Each structure stands twice: as C-alpha cells, then as structure tokens.
Amino acid sequence: MSNIYSRLLLAEVRMELLLVAHMLEGNDMKELLEHIMKTVNKIDEMDKDLVKC
C-alpha cells in the first residue's frame, strides 16, 4: 500500500477514535478515554514515520 493510502487510512481511524472520545468525554469514562487518546497519539507517531519515508 502506498504512503498516501496508508496516511488516509490512519487519518480516518484517528477521526473515528476522536469522535468516540468526544462522546465518552461527557460519560465519565476517563480510563477508556485515556486509552483512546494514547492510541490517537500512536497513530500520530505512525503518520509522522510515514511522512519521513
């Protein structure tokens, strides 16, 4: 898969996770919210690595 498609896929997954995080924010589910945000940060790191390639 090319870098462009990989980055698009990562961006889509990231946006979906942020949507879920937004919904959880008001439901007092801090532990799950923290886990989701860690995953989003990992996705950001993977995207940076793809940009370098």
mmCIF entry with sequence, helices, sheets and N, C-alpha, C, O atoms, coordinates in Angstrom:
data_MODEL
# 
_entry.id   MODEL 
# 
_entity.id                         1 
_entity.type                       polymer 
_entity.pdbx_number_of_molecules   1 
# 
_entity_poly.entity_id                      1 
_entity_poly.type                           'polypeptide(L)' 
_entity_poly.nstd_linkage                   no 
_entity_poly.nstd_monomer                   no 
_entity_poly.pdbx_seq_one_letter_code       MSNIYSRLLLAEVRMELLLVAHMLEGNDMKELLEHIMKTVNKIDEMDKDLVKC 
_entity_poly.pdbx_seq_one_letter_code_can   MSNIYSRLLLAEVRMELLLVAHMLEGNDMKELLEHIMKTVNKIDEMDKDLVKC 
_entity_poly.pdbx_strand_id                 A 
# 
loop_
_entity_poly_seq.entity_id 
_entity_poly_seq.num 
_entity_poly_seq.mon_id 
_entity_poly_seq.hetero 
1 1  MET n 
1 2  SER n 
1 3  ASN n 
1 4  ILE n 
1 5  TYR n 
1 6  SER n 
1 7  ARG n 
1 8  LEU n 
1 9  LEU n 
1 10 LEU n 
1 11 ALA n 
1 12 GLU n 
1 13 VAL n 
1 14 ARG n 
1 15 MET n 
1 16 GLU n 
1 17 LEU n 
1 18 LEU n 
1 19 LEU n 
1 20 VAL n 
1 21 ALA n 
1 22 HIS n 
1 23 MET n 
1 24 LEU n 
1 25 GLU n 
1 26 GLY n 
1 27 ASN n 
1 28 ASP n 
1 29 MET n 
1 30 LYS n 
1 31 GLU n 
1 32 LEU n 
1 33 LEU n 
1 34 GLU n 
1 35 HIS n 
1 36 ILE n 
1 37 MET n 
1 38 LYS n 
1 39 THR n 
1 40 VAL n 
1 41 ASN n 
1 42 LYS n 
1 43 ILE n 
1 44 ASP n 
1 45 GLU n 
1 46 MET n 
1 47 ASP n 
1 48 LYS n 
1 49 ASP n 
1 50 LEU n 
1 51 VAL n 
1 52 LYS n 
1 53 CYS n 
# 
_struct_asym.id          A 
_struct_asym.entity_id   1 
# 
loop_
_struct_conf.conf_type_id 
_struct_conf.id 
_struct_conf.pdbx_PDB_helix_id 
_struct_conf.beg_label_comp_id 
_struct_conf.beg_label_asym_id 
_struct_conf.beg_label_seq_id 
_struct_conf.pdbx_beg_PDB_ins_code 
_struct_conf.end_label_comp_id 
_struct_conf.end_label_asym_id 
_struct_conf.end_label_seq_id 
_struct_conf.pdbx_end_PDB_ins_code 
_struct_conf.beg_auth_comp_id 
_struct_conf.beg_auth_asym_id 
_struct_conf.beg_auth_seq_id 
_struct_conf.end_auth_comp_id 
_struct_conf.end_auth_asym_id 
_struct_conf.end_auth_seq_id 
_struct_conf.pdbx_PDB_helix_class 
_struct_conf.details 
_struct_conf.pdbx_PDB_helix_length 
HELX_P HELX_P1 AA1 ASN A 3  ? GLU A 25 ? ASN A 3  GLU A 25 1 ? 23 
HELX_P HELX_P2 AA2 LYS A 30 ? LYS A 52 ? LYS A 30 LYS A 52 1 ? 23 
# 
_struct_conf_type.id          HELX_P 
_struct_conf_type.criteria    ? 
_struct_conf_type.reference   ? 
# 
loop_
_atom_site.group_PDB 
_atom_site.id 
_atom_site.type_symbol 
_atom_site.label_atom_id 
_atom_site.label_alt_id 
_atom_site.label_comp_id 
_atom_site.label_asym_id 
_atom_site.label_entity_id 
_atom_site.label_seq_id 
_atom_site.pdbx_PDB_ins_code 
_atom_site.Cartn_x 
_atom_site.Cartn_y 
_atom_site.Cartn_z 
_atom_site.occupancy 
_atom_site.B_iso_or_equiv 
_atom_site.pdbx_formal_charge 
_atom_site.auth_seq_id 
_atom_site.auth_comp_id 
_atom_site.auth_asym_id 
_atom_site.auth_atom_id 
_atom_site.pdbx_PDB_model_num 
ATOM 1   N N  . MET A 1 1  ? 0.854   -1.170 0.000  1.00 0.00 ? 1  MET A N  1 
ATOM 2   C CA . MET A 1 1  ? 0.000   0.000  0.000  1.00 0.00 ? 1  MET A CA 1 
ATOM 3   C C  . MET A 1 1  ? 0.904   1.238  0.000  1.00 0.00 ? 1  MET A C  1 
ATOM 4   O O  . MET A 1 1  ? 1.912   1.274  0.705  1.00 0.00 ? 1  MET A O  1 
ATOM 5   N N  . SER A 1 2  ? 0.548   2.224  -0.772 1.00 0.00 ? 2  SER A N  1 
ATOM 6   C CA . SER A 1 2  ? 1.380   3.417  -0.850 1.00 0.00 ? 2  SER A CA 1 
ATOM 7   C C  . SER A 1 2  ? 1.236   4.265  0.417  1.00 0.00 ? 2  SER A C  1 
ATOM 8   O O  . SER A 1 2  ? 0.298   4.101  1.198  1.00 0.00 ? 2  SER A O  1 
ATOM 9   N N  . ASN A 1 3  ? 2.179   5.158  0.588  1.00 0.00 ? 3  ASN A N  1 
ATOM 10  C CA . ASN A 1 3  ? 2.155   6.041  1.757  1.00 0.00 ? 3  ASN A CA 1 
ATOM 11  C C  . ASN A 1 3  ? 0.892   6.889  1.818  1.00 0.00 ? 3  ASN A C  1 
ATOM 12  O O  . ASN A 1 3  ? 0.348   7.125  2.897  1.00 0.00 ? 3  ASN A O  1 
ATOM 13  N N  . ILE A 1 4  ? 0.430   7.345  0.666  1.00 0.00 ? 4  ILE A N  1 
ATOM 14  C CA . ILE A 1 4  ? -0.772  8.185  0.633  1.00 0.00 ? 4  ILE A CA 1 
ATOM 15  C C  . ILE A 1 4  ? -1.972  7.429  1.196  1.00 0.00 ? 4  ILE A C  1 
ATOM 16  O O  . ILE A 1 4  ? -2.700  7.948  2.042  1.00 0.00 ? 4  ILE A O  1 
ATOM 17  N N  . TYR A 1 5  ? -2.173  6.206  0.725  1.00 0.00 ? 5  TYR A N  1 
ATOM 18  C CA . TYR A 1 5  ? -3.308  5.423  1.202  1.00 0.00 ? 5  TYR A CA 1 
ATOM 19  C C  . TYR A 1 5  ? -3.146  5.044  2.672  1.00 0.00 ? 5  TYR A C  1 
ATOM 20  O O  . TYR A 1 5  ? -4.124  5.014  3.418  1.00 0.00 ? 5  TYR A O  1 
ATOM 21  N N  . SER A 1 6  ? -1.931  4.760  3.081  1.00 0.00 ? 6  SER A N  1 
ATOM 22  C CA . SER A 1 6  ? -1.684  4.453  4.490  1.00 0.00 ? 6  SER A CA 1 
ATOM 23  C C  . SER A 1 6  ? -2.014  5.646  5.364  1.00 0.00 ? 6  SER A C  1 
ATOM 24  O O  . SER A 1 6  ? -2.633  5.499  6.418  1.00 0.00 ? 6  SER A O  1 
ATOM 25  N N  . ARG A 1 7  ? -1.602  6.826  4.931  1.00 0.00 ? 7  ARG A N  1 
ATOM 26  C CA . ARG A 1 7  ? -1.875  8.040  5.703  1.00 0.00 ? 7  ARG A CA 1 
ATOM 27  C C  . ARG A 1 7  ? -3.371  8.353  5.732  1.00 0.00 ? 7  ARG A C  1 
ATOM 28  O O  . ARG A 1 7  ? -3.898  8.792  6.755  1.00 0.00 ? 7  ARG A O  1 
ATOM 29  N N  . LEU A 1 8  ? -4.053  8.125  4.602  1.00 0.00 ? 8  LEU A N  1 
ATOM 30  C CA . LEU A 1 8  ? -5.501  8.349  4.576  1.00 0.00 ? 8  LEU A CA 1 
ATOM 31  C C  . LEU A 1 8  ? -6.223  7.398  5.524  1.00 0.00 ? 8  LEU A C  1 
ATOM 32  O O  . LEU A 1 8  ? -7.152  7.798  6.226  1.00 0.00 ? 8  LEU A O  1 
ATOM 33  N N  . LEU A 1 9  ? -5.797  6.151  5.539  1.00 0.00 ? 9  LEU A N  1 
ATOM 34  C CA . LEU A 1 9  ? -6.402  5.175  6.431  1.00 0.00 ? 9  LEU A CA 1 
ATOM 35  C C  . LEU A 1 9  ? -6.166  5.558  7.891  1.00 0.00 ? 9  LEU A C  1 
ATOM 36  O O  . LEU A 1 9  ? -7.087  5.504  8.707  1.00 0.00 ? 9  LEU A O  1 
ATOM 37  N N  . LEU A 1 10 ? -4.942  5.940  8.216  1.00 0.00 ? 10 LEU A N  1 
ATOM 38  C CA . LEU A 1 10 ? -4.642  6.375  9.582  1.00 0.00 ? 10 LEU A CA 1 
ATOM 39  C C  . LEU A 1 10 ? -5.474  7.588  9.973  1.00 0.00 ? 10 LEU A C  1 
ATOM 40  O O  . LEU A 1 10 ? -5.962  7.671  11.101 1.00 0.00 ? 10 LEU A O  1 
ATOM 41  N N  . ALA A 1 11 ? -5.639  8.523  9.052  1.00 0.00 ? 11 ALA A N  1 
ATOM 42  C CA . ALA A 1 11 ? -6.425  9.725  9.341  1.00 0.00 ? 11 ALA A CA 1 
ATOM 43  C C  . ALA A 1 11 ? -7.887  9.369  9.614  1.00 0.00 ? 11 ALA A C  1 
ATOM 44  O O  . ALA A 1 11 ? -8.522  9.942  10.498 1.00 0.00 ? 11 ALA A O  1 
ATOM 45  N N  . GLU A 1 12 ? -8.406  8.420  8.846  1.00 0.00 ? 12 GLU A N  1 
ATOM 46  C CA . GLU A 1 12 ? -9.803  8.015  9.047  1.00 0.00 ? 12 GLU A CA 1 
ATOM 47  C C  . GLU A 1 12 ? -9.982  7.333  10.403 1.00 0.00 ? 12 GLU A C  1 
ATOM 48  O O  . GLU A 1 12 ? -10.938 7.620  11.122 1.00 0.00 ? 12 GLU A O  1 
ATOM 49  N N  . VAL A 1 13 ? -9.068  6.435  10.749 1.00 0.00 ? 13 VAL A N  1 
ATOM 50  C CA . VAL A 1 13 ? -9.145  5.751  12.047 1.00 0.00 ? 13 VAL A CA 1 
ATOM 51  C C  . VAL A 1 13 ? -9.009  6.767  13.178 1.00 0.00 ? 13 VAL A C  1 
ATOM 52  O O  . VAL A 1 13 ? -9.714  6.689  14.184 1.00 0.00 ? 13 VAL A O  1 
ATOM 53  N N  . ARG A 1 14 ? -8.097  7.719  13.000 1.00 0.00 ? 14 ARG A N  1 
ATOM 54  C CA . ARG A 1 14 ? -7.882  8.750  14.019 1.00 0.00 ? 14 ARG A CA 1 
ATOM 55  C C  . ARG A 1 14 ? -9.154  9.570  14.238 1.00 0.00 ? 14 ARG A C  1 
ATOM 56  O O  . ARG A 1 14 ? -9.532  9.837  15.379 1.00 0.00 ? 14 ARG A O  1 
ATOM 57  N N  . MET A 1 15 ? -9.804  9.963  13.164 1.00 0.00 ? 15 MET A N  1 
ATOM 58  C CA . MET A 1 15 ? -11.028 10.757 13.278 1.00 0.00 ? 15 MET A CA 1 
ATOM 59  C C  . MET A 1 15 ? -12.142 9.971  13.970 1.00 0.00 ? 15 MET A C  1 
ATOM 60  O O  . MET A 1 15 ? -12.877 10.526 14.786 1.00 0.00 ? 15 MET A O  1 
ATOM 61  N N  . GLU A 1 16 ? -12.266 8.702  13.652 1.00 0.00 ? 16 GLU A N  1 
ATOM 62  C CA . GLU A 1 16 ? -13.285 7.873  14.308 1.00 0.00 ? 16 GLU A CA 1 
ATOM 63  C C  . GLU A 1 16 ? -13.012 7.750  15.805 1.00 0.00 ? 16 GLU A C  1 
ATOM 64  O O  . GLU A 1 16 ? -13.934 7.822  16.618 1.00 0.00 ? 16 GLU A O  1 
ATOM 65  N N  . LEU A 1 17 ? -11.749 7.565  16.164 1.00 0.00 ? 17 LEU A N  1 
ATOM 66  C CA . LEU A 1 17 ? -11.393 7.465  17.582 1.00 0.00 ? 17 LEU A CA 1 
ATOM 67  C C  . LEU A 1 17 ? -11.663 8.776  18.307 1.00 0.00 ? 17 LEU A C  1 
ATOM 68  O O  . LEU A 1 17 ? -12.140 8.768  19.442 1.00 0.00 ? 17 LEU A O  1 
ATOM 69  N N  . LEU A 1 18 ? -11.364 9.898  17.665 1.00 0.00 ? 18 LEU A N  1 
ATOM 70  C CA . LEU A 1 18 ? -11.636 11.190 18.289 1.00 0.00 ? 18 LEU A CA 1 
ATOM 71  C C  . LEU A 1 18 ? -13.133 11.420 18.461 1.00 0.00 ? 18 LEU A C  1 
ATOM 72  O O  . LEU A 1 18 ? -13.552 12.042 19.437 1.00 0.00 ? 18 LEU A O  1 
ATOM 73  N N  . LEU A 1 19 ? -13.938 10.931 17.532 1.00 0.00 ? 19 LEU A N  1 
ATOM 74  C CA . LEU A 1 19 ? -15.390 11.035 17.673 1.00 0.00 ? 19 LEU A CA 1 
ATOM 75  C C  . LEU A 1 19 ? -15.868 10.231 18.877 1.00 0.00 ? 19 LEU A C  1 
ATOM 76  O O  . LEU A 1 19 ? -16.684 10.708 19.666 1.00 0.00 ? 19 LEU A O  1 
ATOM 77  N N  . VAL A 1 20 ? -15.359 9.013  19.014 1.00 0.00 ? 20 VAL A N  1 
ATOM 78  C CA . VAL A 1 20 ? -15.713 8.186  20.172 1.00 0.00 ? 20 VAL A CA 1 
ATOM 79  C C  . VAL A 1 20 ? -15.243 8.857  21.462 1.00 0.00 ? 20 VAL A C  1 
ATOM 80  O O  . VAL A 1 20 ? -15.967 8.874  22.457 1.00 0.00 ? 20 VAL A O  1 
ATOM 81  N N  . ALA A 1 21 ? -14.039 9.404  21.442 1.00 0.00 ? 21 ALA A N  1 
ATOM 82  C CA . ALA A 1 21 ? -13.505 10.083 22.626 1.00 0.00 ? 21 ALA A CA 1 
ATOM 83  C C  . ALA A 1 21 ? -14.396 11.257 23.013 1.00 0.00 ? 21 ALA A C  1 
ATOM 84  O O  . ALA A 1 21 ? -14.642 11.486 24.197 1.00 0.00 ? 21 ALA A O  1 
ATOM 85  N N  . HIS A 1 22 ? -14.872 11.989 22.037 1.00 0.00 ? 22 HIS A N  1 
ATOM 86  C CA . HIS A 1 22 ? -15.752 13.125 22.317 1.00 0.00 ? 22 HIS A CA 1 
ATOM 87  C C  . HIS A 1 22 ? -17.045 12.663 22.978 1.00 0.00 ? 22 HIS A C  1 
ATOM 88  O O  . HIS A 1 22 ? -17.545 13.310 23.898 1.00 0.00 ? 22 HIS A O  1 
ATOM 89  N N  . MET A 1 23 ? -17.584 11.538 22.506 1.00 0.00 ? 23 MET A N  1 
ATOM 90  C CA . MET A 1 23 ? -18.817 11.009 23.093 1.00 0.00 ? 23 MET A CA 1 
ATOM 91  C C  . MET A 1 23 ? -18.578 10.511 24.519 1.00 0.00 ? 23 MET A C  1 
ATOM 92  O O  . MET A 1 23 ? -19.453 10.640 25.376 1.00 0.00 ? 23 MET A O  1 
ATOM 93  N N  . LEU A 1 24 ? -17.397 9.941  24.777 1.00 0.00 ? 24 LEU A N  1 
ATOM 94  C CA . LEU A 1 24 ? -17.103 9.407  26.103 1.00 0.00 ? 24 LEU A CA 1 
ATOM 95  C C  . LEU A 1 24 ? -16.786 10.501 27.117 1.00 0.00 ? 24 LEU A C  1 
ATOM 96  O O  . LEU A 1 24 ? -16.924 10.299 28.324 1.00 0.00 ? 24 LEU A O  1 
ATOM 97  N N  . GLU A 1 25 ? -16.367 11.647 26.623 1.00 0.00 ? 25 GLU A N  1 
ATOM 98  C CA . GLU A 1 25 ? -15.929 12.735 27.490 1.00 0.00 ? 25 GLU A CA 1 
ATOM 99  C C  . GLU A 1 25 ? -17.002 13.110 28.512 1.00 0.00 ? 25 GLU A C  1 
ATOM 100 O O  . GLU A 1 25 ? -16.690 13.377 29.673 1.00 0.00 ? 25 GLU A O  1 
ATOM 101 N N  . GLY A 1 26 ? -18.240 13.131 28.092 1.00 0.00 ? 26 GLY A N  1 
ATOM 102 C CA . GLY A 1 26 ? -19.322 13.515 28.984 1.00 0.00 ? 26 GLY A CA 1 
ATOM 103 C C  . GLY A 1 26 ? -19.889 12.363 29.791 1.00 0.00 ? 26 GLY A C  1 
ATOM 104 O O  . GLY A 1 26 ? -20.773 12.578 30.620 1.00 0.00 ? 26 GLY A O  1 
ATOM 105 N N  . ASN A 1 27 ? -19.407 11.149 29.575 1.00 0.00 ? 27 ASN A N  1 
ATOM 106 C CA . ASN A 1 27 ? -19.972 9.979  30.242 1.00 0.00 ? 27 ASN A CA 1 
ATOM 107 C C  . ASN A 1 27 ? -19.126 9.453  31.396 1.00 0.00 ? 27 ASN A C  1 
ATOM 108 O O  . ASN A 1 27 ? -19.348 8.341  31.874 1.00 0.00 ? 27 ASN A O  1 
ATOM 109 N N  . ASP A 1 28 ? -18.159 10.248 31.845 1.00 0.00 ? 28 ASP A N  1 
ATOM 110 C CA . ASP A 1 28 ? -17.314 9.877  32.981 1.00 0.00 ? 28 ASP A CA 1 
ATOM 111 C C  . ASP A 1 28 ? -16.626 8.521  32.771 1.00 0.00 ? 28 ASP A C  1 
ATOM 112 O O  . ASP A 1 28 ? -16.612 7.682  33.672 1.00 0.00 ? 28 ASP A O  1 
ATOM 113 N N  . MET A 1 29 ? -16.070 8.318  31.606 1.00 0.00 ? 29 MET A N  1 
ATOM 114 C CA . MET A 1 29 ? -15.335 7.094  31.298 1.00 0.00 ? 29 MET A CA 1 
ATOM 115 C C  . MET A 1 29 ? -13.881 7.466  31.027 1.00 0.00 ? 29 MET A C  1 
ATOM 116 O O  . MET A 1 29 ? -13.356 7.244  29.936 1.00 0.00 ? 29 MET A O  1 
ATOM 117 N N  . LYS A 1 30 ? -13.252 8.031  32.039 1.00 0.00 ? 30 LYS A N  1 
ATOM 118 C CA . LYS A 1 30 ? -11.916 8.606  31.874 1.00 0.00 ? 30 LYS A CA 1 
ATOM 119 C C  . LYS A 1 30 ? -10.862 7.577  31.492 1.00 0.00 ? 30 LYS A C  1 
ATOM 120 O O  . LYS A 1 30 ? -9.981  7.871  30.685 1.00 0.00 ? 30 LYS A O  1 
ATOM 121 N N  . GLU A 1 31 ? -10.936 6.389  32.052 1.00 0.00 ? 31 GLU A N  1 
ATOM 122 C CA . GLU A 1 31 ? -9.930  5.368  31.753 1.00 0.00 ? 31 GLU A CA 1 
ATOM 123 C C  . GLU A 1 31 ? -9.964  4.970  30.272 1.00 0.00 ? 31 GLU A C  1 
ATOM 124 O O  . GLU A 1 31 ? -8.922  4.878  29.623 1.00 0.00 ? 31 GLU A O  1 
ATOM 125 N N  . LEU A 1 32 ? -11.143 4.743  29.758 1.00 0.00 ? 32 LEU A N  1 
ATOM 126 C CA . LEU A 1 32 ? -11.288 4.397  28.342 1.00 0.00 ? 32 LEU A CA 1 
ATOM 127 C C  . LEU A 1 32 ? -10.891 5.580  27.463 1.00 0.00 ? 32 LEU A C  1 
ATOM 128 O O  . LEU A 1 32 ? -10.256 5.400  26.424 1.00 0.00 ? 32 LEU A O  1 
ATOM 129 N N  . LEU A 1 33 ? -11.261 6.774  27.875 1.00 0.00 ? 33 LEU A N  1 
ATOM 130 C CA . LEU A 1 33 ? -10.900 7.984  27.143 1.00 0.00 ? 33 LEU A CA 1 
ATOM 131 C C  . LEU A 1 33 ? -9.377  8.136  27.071 1.00 0.00 ? 33 LEU A C  1 
ATOM 132 O O  . LEU A 1 33 ? -8.838  8.475  26.017 1.00 0.00 ? 33 LEU A O  1 
ATOM 133 N N  . GLU A 1 34 ? -8.694  7.891  28.167 1.00 0.00 ? 34 GLU A N  1 
ATOM 134 C CA . GLU A 1 34 ? -7.225  7.962  28.187 1.00 0.00 ? 34 GLU A CA 1 
ATOM 135 C C  . GLU A 1 34 ? -6.610  6.935  27.241 1.00 0.00 ? 34 GLU A C  1 
ATOM 136 O O  . GLU A 1 34 ? -5.650  7.237  26.532 1.00 0.00 ? 34 GLU A O  1 
ATOM 137 N N  . HIS A 1 35 ? -7.155  5.736  27.230 1.00 0.00 ? 35 HIS A N  1 
ATOM 138 C CA . HIS A 1 35 ? -6.656  4.684  26.337 1.00 0.00 ? 35 HIS A CA 1 
ATOM 139 C C  . HIS A 1 35 ? -6.838  5.082  24.874 1.00 0.00 ? 35 HIS A C  1 
ATOM 140 O O  . HIS A 1 35 ? -5.942  4.884  24.054 1.00 0.00 ? 35 HIS A O  1 
ATOM 141 N N  . ILE A 1 36 ? -7.994  5.640  24.557 1.00 0.00 ? 36 ILE A N  1 
ATOM 142 C CA . ILE A 1 36 ? -8.254  6.076  23.187 1.00 0.00 ? 36 ILE A CA 1 
ATOM 143 C C  . ILE A 1 36 ? -7.286  7.182  22.788 1.00 0.00 ? 36 ILE A C  1 
ATOM 144 O O  . ILE A 1 36 ? -6.768  7.178  21.671 1.00 0.00 ? 36 ILE A O  1 
ATOM 145 N N  . MET A 1 37 ? -7.037  8.126  23.685 1.00 0.00 ? 37 MET A N  1 
ATOM 146 C CA . MET A 1 37 ? -6.133  9.229  23.362 1.00 0.00 ? 37 MET A CA 1 
ATOM 147 C C  . MET A 1 37 ? -4.691  8.733  23.187 1.00 0.00 ? 37 MET A C  1 
ATOM 148 O O  . MET A 1 37 ? -3.951  9.272  22.365 1.00 0.00 ? 37 MET A O  1 
ATOM 149 N N  . LYS A 1 38 ? -4.292  7.721  23.946 1.00 0.00 ? 38 LYS A N  1 
ATOM 150 C CA . LYS A 1 38 ? -2.969  7.120  23.746 1.00 0.00 ? 38 LYS A CA 1 
ATOM 151 C C  . LYS A 1 38 ? -2.878  6.495  22.358 1.00 0.00 ? 38 LYS A C  1 
ATOM 152 O O  . LYS A 1 38 ? -1.855  6.603  21.682 1.00 0.00 ? 38 LYS A O  1 
ATOM 153 N N  . THR A 1 39 ? -3.958  5.841  21.944 1.00 0.00 ? 39 THR A N  1 
ATOM 154 C CA . THR A 1 39 ? -3.996  5.234  20.617 1.00 0.00 ? 39 THR A CA 1 
ATOM 155 C C  . THR A 1 39 ? -3.922  6.304  19.531 1.00 0.00 ? 39 THR A C  1 
ATOM 156 O O  . THR A 1 39 ? -3.235  6.123  18.526 1.00 0.00 ? 39 THR A O  1 
ATOM 157 N N  . VAL A 1 40 ? -4.623  7.409  19.730 1.00 0.00 ? 40 VAL A N  1 
ATOM 158 C CA . VAL A 1 40 ? -4.570  8.519  18.776 1.00 0.00 ? 40 VAL A CA 1 
ATOM 159 C C  . VAL A 1 40 ? -3.137  9.049  18.678 1.00 0.00 ? 40 VAL A C  1 
ATOM 160 O O  . VAL A 1 40 ? -2.660  9.345  17.582 1.00 0.00 ? 40 VAL A O  1 
ATOM 161 N N  . ASN A 1 41 ? -2.458  9.167  19.800 1.00 0.00 ? 41 ASN A N  1 
ATOM 162 C CA . ASN A 1 41 ? -1.065  9.636  19.791 1.00 0.00 ? 41 ASN A CA 1 
ATOM 163 C C  . ASN A 1 41 ? -0.160  8.662  19.039 1.00 0.00 ? 41 ASN A C  1 
ATOM 164 O O  . ASN A 1 41 ? 0.742   9.090  18.319 1.00 0.00 ? 41 ASN A O  1 
ATOM 165 N N  . LYS A 1 42 ? -0.390  7.366  19.197 1.00 0.00 ? 42 LYS A N  1 
ATOM 166 C CA . LYS A 1 42 ? 0.385   6.369  18.453 1.00 0.00 ? 42 LYS A CA 1 
ATOM 167 C C  . LYS A 1 42 ? 0.139   6.501  16.955 1.00 0.00 ? 42 LYS A C  1 
ATOM 168 O O  . LYS A 1 42 ? 1.063   6.380  16.151 1.00 0.00 ? 42 LYS A O  1 
ATOM 169 N N  . ILE A 1 43 ? -1.111  6.751  16.590 1.00 0.00 ? 43 ILE A N  1 
ATOM 170 C CA . ILE A 1 43 ? -1.441  6.949  15.176 1.00 0.00 ? 43 ILE A CA 1 
ATOM 171 C C  . ILE A 1 43 ? -0.703  8.169  14.642 1.00 0.00 ? 43 ILE A C  1 
ATOM 172 O O  . ILE A 1 43 ? -0.183  8.137  13.527 1.00 0.00 ? 43 ILE A O  1 
ATOM 173 N N  . ASP A 1 44 ? -0.651  9.242  15.423 1.00 0.00 ? 44 ASP A N  1 
ATOM 174 C CA . ASP A 1 44 ? 0.082   10.443 15.011 1.00 0.00 ? 44 ASP A CA 1 
ATOM 175 C C  . ASP A 1 44 ? 1.560   10.136 14.780 1.00 0.00 ? 44 ASP A C  1 
ATOM 176 O O  . ASP A 1 44 ? 2.161   10.636 13.829 1.00 0.00 ? 44 ASP A O  1 
ATOM 177 N N  . GLU A 1 45 ? 2.143   9.313  15.653 1.00 0.00 ? 45 GLU A N  1 
ATOM 178 C CA . GLU A 1 45 ? 3.548   8.928  15.503 1.00 0.00 ? 45 GLU A CA 1 
ATOM 179 C C  . GLU A 1 45 ? 3.741   8.092  14.227 1.00 0.00 ? 45 GLU A C  1 
ATOM 180 O O  . GLU A 1 45 ? 4.715   8.278  13.498 1.00 0.00 ? 45 GLU A O  1 
ATOM 181 N N  . MET A 1 46 ? 2.807   7.177  13.970 1.00 0.00 ? 46 MET A N  1 
ATOM 182 C CA . MET A 1 46 ? 2.910   6.359  12.759 1.00 0.00 ? 46 MET A CA 1 
ATOM 183 C C  . MET A 1 46 ? 2.807   7.238  11.515 1.00 0.00 ? 46 MET A C  1 
ATOM 184 O O  . MET A 1 46 ? 3.506   7.001  10.530 1.00 0.00 ? 46 MET A O  1 
ATOM 185 N N  . ASP A 1 47 ? 1.951   8.239  11.553 1.00 0.00 ? 47 ASP A N  1 
ATOM 186 C CA . ASP A 1 47 ? 1.808   9.146  10.420 1.00 0.00 ? 47 ASP A CA 1 
ATOM 187 C C  . ASP A 1 47 ? 3.107   9.933  10.184 1.00 0.00 ? 47 ASP A C  1 
ATOM 188 O O  . ASP A 1 47 ? 3.530   10.129 9.045  1.00 0.00 ? 47 ASP A O  1 
ATOM 189 N N  . LYS A 1 48 ? 3.718   10.369 11.263 1.00 0.00 ? 48 LYS A N  1 
ATOM 190 C CA . LYS A 1 48 ? 4.997   11.091 11.135 1.00 0.00 ? 48 LYS A CA 1 
ATOM 191 C C  . LYS A 1 48 ? 6.060   10.196 10.509 1.00 0.00 ? 48 LYS A C  1 
ATOM 192 O O  . LYS A 1 48 ? 6.852   10.649 9.683  1.00 0.00 ? 48 LYS A O  1 
ATOM 193 N N  . ASP A 1 49 ? 6.076   8.922  10.902 1.00 0.00 ? 49 ASP A N  1 
ATOM 194 C CA . ASP A 1 49 ? 7.025   7.981  10.313 1.00 0.00 ? 49 ASP A CA 1 
ATOM 195 C C  . ASP A 1 49 ? 6.770   7.792  8.815  1.00 0.00 ? 49 ASP A C  1 
ATOM 196 O O  . ASP A 1 49 ? 7.711   7.699  8.027  1.00 0.00 ? 49 ASP A O  1 
ATOM 197 N N  . LEU A 1 50 ? 5.500   7.737  8.430  1.00 0.00 ? 50 LEU A N  1 
ATOM 198 C CA . LEU A 1 50 ? 5.165   7.595  7.008  1.00 0.00 ? 50 LEU A CA 1 
ATOM 199 C C  . LEU A 1 50 ? 5.586   8.821  6.207  1.00 0.00 ? 50 LEU A C  1 
ATOM 200 O O  . LEU A 1 50 ? 6.003   8.698  5.055  1.00 0.00 ? 50 LEU A O  1 
ATOM 201 N N  . VAL A 1 51 ? 5.477   9.997  6.809  1.00 0.00 ? 51 VAL A N  1 
ATOM 202 C CA . VAL A 1 51 ? 5.875   11.223 6.124  1.00 0.00 ? 51 VAL A CA 1 
ATOM 203 C C  . VAL A 1 51 ? 7.376   11.208 5.846  1.00 0.00 ? 51 VAL A C  1 
ATOM 204 O O  . VAL A 1 51 ? 7.830   11.699 4.812  1.00 0.00 ? 51 VAL A O  1 
ATOM 205 N N  . LYS A 1 52 ? 8.143   10.636 6.782  1.00 0.00 ? 52 LYS A N  1 
ATOM 206 C CA . LYS A 1 52 ? 9.602   10.582 6.634  1.00 0.00 ? 52 LYS A CA 1 
ATOM 207 C C  . LYS A 1 52 ? 10.020  9.648  5.498  1.00 0.00 ? 52 LYS A C  1 
ATOM 208 O O  . LYS A 1 52 ? 11.071  9.843  4.887  1.00 0.00 ? 52 LYS A O  1 
ATOM 209 N N  . CYS A 1 53 ? 9.195   8.629  5.214  1.00 0.00 ? 53 CYS A N  1 
ATOM 210 C CA . CYS A 1 53 ? 9.557   7.634  4.179  1.00 0.00 ? 53 CYS A CA 1 
ATOM 211 C C  . CYS A 1 53 ? 9.492   8.212  2.787  1.00 0.00 ? 53 CYS A C  1 
ATOM 212 O O  . CYS A 1 53 ? 9.765   7.510  1.814  1.00 0.00 ? 53 CYS A O  1 
# 
